[in-house]
């Protein structure tokens, strides 16, 4: 069980609809929110997994074409971040 607090002005408007089961309205709204959030997170997860697979394939192709390259991308990333946001 939960308690939902609404502003007095909203409560007064709700009283204008005595035939509405406000508990049901709140339950349905919470359920819709949870379902939409679950779906959004699943889409995000699927997109992340697909991107990871694409990155792995690109890496495989580049390694196949050029061999293993001794390169530390973190140095480049740090340089760009420092340039964008200023050095710490």
ZIWOHU-V102117 format. One record per backbone hydrogen bond with DSSP energy under -1.0 kcal/mol. NH is the residue of the N-H (numbers start at 1). CO is the residue of the C=O. If there is no record, write none. Layout:
NH_CO ; NH_CO
This chain:
11_7 ; 12_8 ; 13_9 ; 14_10 ; 15_11 ; 16_13 ; 17_14 ; 20_17 ; 22_20 ; 25_21 ; 26_22 ; 27_23 ; 28_24 ; 29_25 ; 30_26 ; 31_27 ; 32_28 ; 33_29 ; 34_30 ; 35_31 ; 36_32 ; 37_33 ; 38_34 ; 39_35 ; 40_36 ; 41_37 ; 42_38 ; 43_39 ; 44_40 ; 45_41 ; 46_42 ; 47_43 ; 48_44 ; 49_45 ; 50_46 ; 51_47 ; 52_48 ; 53_49 ; 54_50 ; 55_51 ; 56_52 ; 57_53 ; 58_54 ; 59_55 ; 60_56 ; 61_57 ; 62_58 ; 63_59 ; 64_60 ; 65_61 ; 66_62 ; 67_63 ; 71_69 ; 75_72 ; 77_73 ; 78_74 ; 79_75 ; 80_76 ; 81_77 ; 82_78 ; 83_79 ; 84_80 ; 85_81 ; 86_82
